[in-house]
């Protein structure tokens, strides 16, 4: 014959053991585990998500420009000082509605091609503008007022302008002061 106090004690013991078990968390613990998880540490970043290198414009060479084959018979160049190598070179077709194209170089691997926002061909280049490309790369030329007064005049086709060049990738960018000049 089974005594009731022993059955009750055995049942209570079983309930205590189940309550202390890690297999079924209490409702409060379940709610806490459903809260927004903390972002994974940088070490756990997906392999295809690599940090972008800093934006540093490099000088363009003639070989760089030959390799890209920009469309257009006339061009403009931005350089940090008169006679210095170009950091951006752009070309366009006169009287065309095809957007101008530009080249910049951010790594030793070579230059990248950018396309000017707008469809003014070479005619849109004289005052600068925004160029965009793959991988969130952009370059923007902003001329600063009137042409540079030169004595004797060096630029015959188009005057030189004091300008700034902003080159960037995504949220990173760098701005360089210099000269913007156009011509054949």
ROSE-565661 format. One record per residue (C-alpha): residue number from 1; residue in one letter; x, y, z. Coordinates in nm, 2 decimals, always signed. Example, Ala and Ser with C-alpha at 12.3 -4.5 7.8 and 13.67 -1.06 7.14 Angstrom:
<nodes>
<node resi="1" resn="A" px="+1.23" py="-0.45" pz="+0.78"/>
<node resi="2" resn="S" px="+1.37" py="-0.11" pz="+0.71"/>
</nodes>
This chain:
<nodes>
<node resi="1" resn="X" px="+0.00" py="+0.00" pz="+0.00"/>
<node resi="2" resn="X" px="+0.13" py="+0.34" pz="-0.09"/>
<node resi="3" resn="X" px="+0.11" py="+0.62" pz="+0.16"/>
<node resi="4" resn="X" px="-0.01" py="+0.96" pz="+0.04"/>
<node resi="5" resn="X" px="+0.27" py="+1.16" pz="+0.20"/>
<node resi="6" resn="X" px="+0.53" py="+0.96" pz="+0.01"/>
<node resi="7" resn="X" px="+0.36" py="+1.01" pz="-0.33"/>
<node resi="8" resn="X" px="+0.33" py="+1.38" pz="-0.27"/>
<node resi="9" resn="X" px="+0.69" py="+1.40" pz="-0.17"/>
<node resi="10" resn="X" px="+0.80" py="+1.21" pz="-0.48"/>
<node resi="11" resn="X" px="+0.59" py="+1.43" pz="-0.70"/>
<node resi="12" resn="X" px="+0.73" py="+1.75" pz="-0.54"/>
<node resi="13" resn="X" px="+1.09" py="+1.62" pz="-0.58"/>
<node resi="14" resn="X" px="+1.02" py="+1.56" pz="-0.95"/>
<node resi="15" resn="X" px="+0.88" py="+1.91" pz="-1.00"/>
<node resi="16" resn="X" px="+1.18" py="+2.07" pz="-0.82"/>
<node resi="17" resn="X" px="+1.42" py="+1.88" pz="-1.05"/>
<node resi="18" resn="X" px="+1.23" py="+1.99" pz="-1.36"/>
<node resi="19" resn="X" px="+1.22" py="+2.35" pz="-1.24"/>
<node resi="20" resn="X" px="+1.60" py="+2.35" pz="-1.19"/>
<node resi="21" resn="X" px="+1.67" py="+2.20" pz="-1.53"/>
<node resi="22" resn="X" px="+1.85" py="+2.41" pz="-1.81"/>
<node resi="23" resn="X" px="+1.64" py="+2.25" pz="-2.08"/>
<node resi="24" resn="X" px="+1.33" py="+2.47" pz="-2.05"/>
<node resi="25" resn="X" px="+1.41" py="+2.84" pz="-1.96"/>
<node resi="26" resn="X" px="+1.16" py="+3.04" pz="-1.76"/>
<node resi="27" resn="X" px="+0.94" py="+3.29" pz="-1.94"/>
<node resi="28" resn="X" px="+1.15" py="+3.58" pz="-1.82"/>
<node resi="29" resn="X" px="+1.46" py="+3.42" pz="-1.96"/>
<node resi="30" resn="X" px="+1.29" py="+3.35" pz="-2.29"/>
<node resi="31" resn="X" px="+1.19" py="+3.72" pz="-2.32"/>
<node resi="32" resn="X" px="+1.55" py="+3.83" pz="-2.25"/>
<node resi="33" resn="X" px="+1.68" py="+3.59" pz="-2.51"/>
<node resi="34" resn="X" px="+1.44" py="+3.74" pz="-2.77"/>
<node resi="35" resn="X" px="+1.57" py="+4.09" pz="-2.72"/>
<node resi="36" resn="X" px="+1.78" py="+4.24" pz="-3.00"/>
<node resi="37" resn="X" px="+2.11" py="+4.06" pz="-3.00"/>
<node resi="38" resn="X" px="+2.43" py="+4.26" pz="-2.97"/>
<node resi="39" resn="X" px="+2.61" py="+4.32" pz="-3.31"/>
<node resi="40" resn="X" px="+2.88" py="+4.07" pz="-3.38"/>
<node resi="41" resn="X" px="+3.24" py="+4.18" pz="-3.30"/>
<node resi="42" resn="X" px="+3.45" py="+4.29" pz="-3.59"/>
<node resi="43" resn="X" px="+3.64" py="+3.96" pz="-3.57"/>
<node resi="44" resn="X" px="+3.31" py="+3.79" pz="-3.66"/>
<node resi="45" resn="X" px="+3.24" py="+4.01" pz="-3.97"/>
<node resi="46" resn="X" px="+3.15" py="+3.81" pz="-4.28"/>
<node resi="47" resn="X" px="+3.45" py="+3.73" pz="-4.50"/>
<node resi="48" resn="X" px="+3.31" py="+3.92" pz="-4.80"/>
<node resi="49" resn="X" px="+3.27" py="+4.24" pz="-4.59"/>
<node resi="50" resn="X" px="+3.62" py="+4.39" pz="-4.57"/>
<node resi="51" resn="X" px="+3.70" py="+4.74" pz="-4.45"/>
<node resi="52" resn="X" px="+3.76" py="+5.00" pz="-4.72"/>
<node resi="53" resn="X" px="+4.12" py="+5.14" pz="-4.75"/>
<node resi="54" resn="X" px="+4.16" py="+5.51" pz="-4.69"/>
<node resi="55" resn="X" px="+4.09" py="+5.74" pz="-4.99"/>
<node resi="56" resn="X" px="+4.42" py="+5.87" pz="-5.12"/>
<node resi="57" resn="X" px="+4.43" py="+6.01" pz="-5.48"/>
<node resi="58" resn="X" px="+4.73" py="+5.90" pz="-5.68"/>
<node resi="59" resn="X" px="+4.89" py="+6.07" pz="-5.98"/>
<node resi="60" resn="X" px="+4.77" py="+5.95" pz="-6.32"/>
<node resi="61" resn="X" px="+5.03" py="+5.85" pz="-6.58"/>
<node resi="62" resn="X" px="+4.99" py="+5.84" pz="-6.96"/>
<node resi="63" resn="X" px="+4.99" py="+5.46" pz="-6.94"/>
<node resi="64" resn="X" px="+4.69" py="+5.48" pz="-6.70"/>
<node resi="65" resn="X" px="+4.50" py="+5.70" pz="-6.94"/>
<node resi="66" resn="X" px="+4.58" py="+5.48" pz="-7.25"/>
<node resi="67" resn="X" px="+4.45" py="+5.18" pz="-7.06"/>
<node resi="68" resn="X" px="+4.11" py="+5.33" pz="-6.99"/>
<node resi="69" resn="X" px="+4.03" py="+5.48" pz="-7.33"/>
<node resi="70" resn="X" px="+3.80" py="+5.76" pz="-7.23"/>
<node resi="71" resn="X" px="+3.56" py="+5.88" pz="-7.50"/>
<node resi="72" resn="X" px="+3.60" py="+6.24" pz="-7.62"/>
<node resi="73" resn="X" px="+3.83" py="+6.46" pz="-7.83"/>
<node resi="74" resn="X" px="+3.87" py="+6.74" pz="-7.57"/>
<node resi="75" resn="X" px="+3.95" py="+6.71" pz="-7.20"/>
<node resi="76" resn="X" px="+4.01" py="+6.87" pz="-6.87"/>
<node resi="77" resn="X" px="+4.26" py="+6.79" pz="-6.59"/>
<node resi="78" resn="X" px="+4.28" py="+6.86" pz="-6.22"/>
<node resi="79" resn="X" px="+4.63" py="+6.89" pz="-6.07"/>
<node resi="80" resn="X" px="+4.74" py="+7.01" pz="-5.73"/>
<node resi="81" resn="X" px="+4.96" py="+7.28" pz="-5.88"/>
<node resi="82" resn="X" px="+5.06" py="+7.41" pz="-6.22"/>
<node resi="83" resn="X" px="+5.28" py="+7.16" pz="-6.40"/>
<node resi="84" resn="X" px="+5.21" py="+6.88" pz="-6.15"/>
<node resi="85" resn="X" px="+5.07" py="+6.54" pz="-6.26"/>
<node resi="86" resn="X" px="+4.69" py="+6.51" pz="-6.28"/>
<node resi="87" resn="X" px="+4.48" py="+6.35" pz="-6.01"/>
<node resi="88" resn="X" px="+4.17" py="+6.35" pz="-6.23"/>
<node resi="89" resn="X" px="+4.15" py="+6.36" pz="-6.61"/>
<node resi="90" resn="X" px="+3.81" py="+6.39" pz="-6.79"/>
<node resi="91" resn="X" px="+3.71" py="+6.39" pz="-7.16"/>
<node resi="92" resn="X" px="+3.39" py="+6.46" pz="-7.35"/>
<node resi="93" resn="X" px="+3.26" py="+6.50" pz="-7.70"/>
<node resi="94" resn="X" px="+3.18" py="+6.85" pz="-7.81"/>
<node resi="95" resn="X" px="+2.81" py="+6.91" pz="-7.88"/>
<node resi="96" resn="X" px="+2.72" py="+6.56" pz="-7.75"/>
<node resi="97" resn="X" px="+2.45" py="+6.46" pz="-7.50"/>
<node resi="98" resn="X" px="+2.67" py="+6.16" pz="-7.40"/>
<node resi="99" resn="X" px="+2.81" py="+6.22" pz="-7.04"/>
<node resi="100" resn="X" px="+3.18" py="+6.30" pz="-7.01"/>
<node resi="101" resn="X" px="+3.41" py="+6.04" pz="-6.86"/>
<node resi="102" resn="X" px="+3.69" py="+6.07" pz="-6.61"/>
<node resi="103" resn="X" px="+3.97" py="+5.87" pz="-6.46"/>
<node resi="104" resn="X" px="+4.10" py="+5.87" pz="-6.10"/>
<node resi="105" resn="X" px="+4.35" py="+5.64" pz="-5.93"/>
<node resi="106" resn="X" px="+4.31" py="+5.53" pz="-5.57"/>
<node resi="107" resn="X" px="+4.53" py="+5.23" pz="-5.57"/>
<node resi="108" resn="X" px="+4.85" py="+5.10" pz="-5.74"/>
<node resi="109" resn="X" px="+4.62" py="+4.85" pz="-5.92"/>
<node resi="110" resn="X" px="+4.53" py="+5.12" pz="-6.17"/>
<node resi="111" resn="X" px="+4.28" py="+5.39" pz="-6.24"/>
<node resi="112" resn="X" px="+3.90" py="+5.37" pz="-6.24"/>
<node resi="113" resn="X" px="+3.66" py="+5.51" pz="-6.49"/>
<node resi="114" resn="X" px="+3.38" py="+5.75" pz="-6.37"/>
<node resi="115" resn="X" px="+3.09" py="+5.90" pz="-6.56"/>
<node resi="116" resn="X" px="+2.98" py="+6.26" pz="-6.52"/>
<node resi="117" resn="X" px="+2.63" py="+6.32" pz="-6.38"/>
<node resi="118" resn="X" px="+2.44" py="+6.50" pz="-6.66"/>
<node resi="119" resn="X" px="+2.46" py="+6.47" pz="-7.04"/>
<node resi="120" resn="X" px="+2.65" py="+6.76" pz="-7.16"/>
<node resi="121" resn="X" px="+2.96" py="+6.60" pz="-7.32"/>
<node resi="122" resn="X" px="+3.26" py="+6.83" pz="-7.32"/>
<node resi="123" resn="X" px="+3.04" py="+7.14" pz="-7.28"/>
<node resi="124" resn="X" px="+2.96" py="+7.04" pz="-6.92"/>
<node resi="125" resn="X" px="+3.32" py="+7.00" pz="-6.81"/>
<node resi="126" resn="X" px="+3.45" py="+7.36" pz="-6.81"/>
<node resi="127" resn="X" px="+3.29" py="+7.45" pz="-6.47"/>
<node resi="128" resn="X" px="+3.35" py="+7.11" pz="-6.32"/>
<node resi="129" resn="X" px="+3.09" py="+6.87" pz="-6.19"/>
<node resi="130" resn="X" px="+3.02" py="+6.54" pz="-6.02"/>
<node resi="131" resn="X" px="+3.15" py="+6.20" pz="-6.15"/>
<node resi="132" resn="X" px="+3.04" py="+5.87" pz="-6.01"/>
<node resi="133" resn="X" px="+3.15" py="+5.51" pz="-6.06"/>
<node resi="134" resn="X" px="+3.14" py="+5.15" pz="-5.92"/>
<node resi="135" resn="X" px="+3.19" py="+5.07" pz="-5.55"/>
<node resi="136" resn="X" px="+3.05" py="+5.41" pz="-5.43"/>
<node resi="137" resn="X" px="+3.35" py="+5.60" pz="-5.58"/>
<node resi="138" resn="X" px="+3.29" py="+5.96" pz="-5.67"/>
<node resi="139" resn="X" px="+3.49" py="+6.27" pz="-5.76"/>
<node resi="140" resn="X" px="+3.36" py="+6.63" pz="-5.77"/>
<node resi="141" resn="X" px="+3.53" py="+6.93" pz="-5.92"/>
<node resi="142" resn="X" px="+3.42" py="+7.27" pz="-5.79"/>
<node resi="143" resn="X" px="+3.57" py="+7.58" pz="-5.96"/>
<node resi="144" resn="X" px="+3.63" py="+7.88" pz="-5.74"/>
<node resi="145" resn="X" px="+3.50" py="+8.19" pz="-5.92"/>
<node resi="146" resn="X" px="+3.67" py="+8.36" pz="-6.22"/>
<node resi="147" resn="X" px="+3.95" py="+8.22" pz="-6.43"/>
<node resi="148" resn="X" px="+4.30" py="+8.27" pz="-6.30"/>
<node resi="149" resn="X" px="+4.46" py="+8.58" pz="-6.45"/>
<node resi="150" resn="X" px="+4.78" py="+8.49" pz="-6.62"/>
<node resi="151" resn="X" px="+5.05" py="+8.71" pz="-6.77"/>
<node resi="152" resn="X" px="+5.15" py="+8.59" pz="-7.02"/>
<node resi="153" resn="X" px="+4.83" py="+8.38" pz="-7.08"/>
<node resi="154" resn="X" px="+4.93" py="+8.02" pz="-7.08"/>
<node resi="155" resn="X" px="+4.60" py="+7.85" pz="-7.15"/>
<node resi="156" resn="X" px="+4.48" py="+7.95" pz="-7.50"/>
<node resi="157" resn="X" px="+4.17" py="+7.73" pz="-7.55"/>
<node resi="158" resn="X" px="+4.03" py="+7.75" pz="-7.21"/>
<node resi="159" resn="X" px="+4.14" py="+7.95" pz="-6.90"/>
<node resi="160" resn="X" px="+4.26" py="+7.78" pz="-6.58"/>
<node resi="161" resn="X" px="+4.05" py="+7.79" pz="-6.27"/>
<node resi="162" resn="X" px="+4.14" py="+7.76" pz="-5.91"/>
<node resi="163" resn="X" px="+3.94" py="+7.45" pz="-5.80"/>
<node resi="164" resn="X" px="+3.89" py="+7.19" pz="-5.54"/>
<node resi="165" resn="X" px="+3.87" py="+6.81" pz="-5.60"/>
<node resi="166" resn="X" px="+3.68" py="+6.59" pz="-5.36"/>
<node resi="167" resn="X" px="+3.74" py="+6.22" pz="-5.41"/>
<node resi="168" resn="X" px="+3.56" py="+5.96" pz="-5.21"/>
<node resi="169" resn="X" px="+3.44" py="+5.61" pz="-5.16"/>
<node resi="170" resn="X" px="+3.12" py="+5.58" pz="-4.96"/>
<node resi="171" resn="X" px="+3.14" py="+5.80" pz="-4.65"/>
<node resi="172" resn="X" px="+3.52" py="+5.85" pz="-4.68"/>
<node resi="173" resn="X" px="+3.65" py="+6.14" pz="-4.88"/>
<node resi="174" resn="X" px="+3.95" py="+6.38" pz="-4.92"/>
<node resi="175" resn="X" px="+3.95" py="+6.73" pz="-5.07"/>
<node resi="176" resn="X" px="+4.25" py="+6.87" pz="-5.26"/>
<node resi="177" resn="X" px="+4.30" py="+7.23" pz="-5.37"/>
<node resi="178" resn="X" px="+4.45" py="+7.28" pz="-5.72"/>
<node resi="179" resn="X" px="+4.40" py="+7.39" pz="-6.08"/>
<node resi="180" resn="X" px="+4.13" py="+7.28" pz="-6.33"/>
<node resi="181" resn="X" px="+4.21" py="+7.34" pz="-6.69"/>
<node resi="182" resn="X" px="+4.05" py="+7.23" pz="-7.02"/>
<node resi="183" resn="X" px="+4.16" py="+7.21" pz="-7.38"/>
<node resi="184" resn="X" px="+4.26" py="+6.98" pz="-7.67"/>
</nodes>
